[in-house]
Amino acid sequence: MKTTHDPVIRAGAPQPISTAATAQGTLLFVAGQVPMRAGKPNGEDITTQTHAVIDMIRNILVRHGCSLSDIVKTTIWLTDARDYPAFNSAYAAHFCTDAPARSTVISQLIAPVKIEMEAIAVLPNSP
């Protein structure tokens, strides 16, 4: 079974020791994404950051011929439980029907943001 890696490329920033995504067999594993732009949080509130991180994941999926509807599992880390209602509303705007399985955890993050999200998607033309 072939494994394909999608490297993270950040101009002028240290390169991480992982890839943005790894395709293995019929699955695409998208590494945890945080809403950062030019070294700063992309937005101050959880709603803006949620939309930003989902857009980042969408862009990774597109490079592999996938869309948000191909996601079967997400894991979300929030830094503040009080953000959960606003996060959930923003998330629901992208996953209106047939939402993927999801785990949501409250945790401290390394980046100075309110959310991190990873996803697992089924690659196109998979059985």
Stockholm file with secondary structure:
# STOCKHOLM 1.0

chainA/1-127         MKTTHDPVIRAGAPQPISTAATAQGTLLFVAGQVPMRAGKPNGEDITTQTHAVIDMIRNILVRHGCSLSDIVKTTIWLTDARDYPAFNSAYAAHFCTDAPARSTVISQLIAPVKIEMEAIAVLPNSP
#=GR chainA/1-127 SS CCEEEEECCCTTSCCCSSEEEEEETTEEEEEEECCEETTEESCSSHHHHHHHHHHHHHHHHHHTTCCGGGEEEEEEEESCGGGHHHHHHHHHHHCCSSCCEEEEEECCCSSSSSEEEEEEEECTTCC
#=GC SS_cons         CCEEEEECCCTTSCCCSSEEEEEETTEEEEEEECCEETTEESCSSHHHHHHHHHHHHHHHHHHTTCCGGGEEEEEEEESCGGGHHHHHHHHHHHCCSSCCEEEEEECCCSSSSSEEEEEEEECTTCC
//
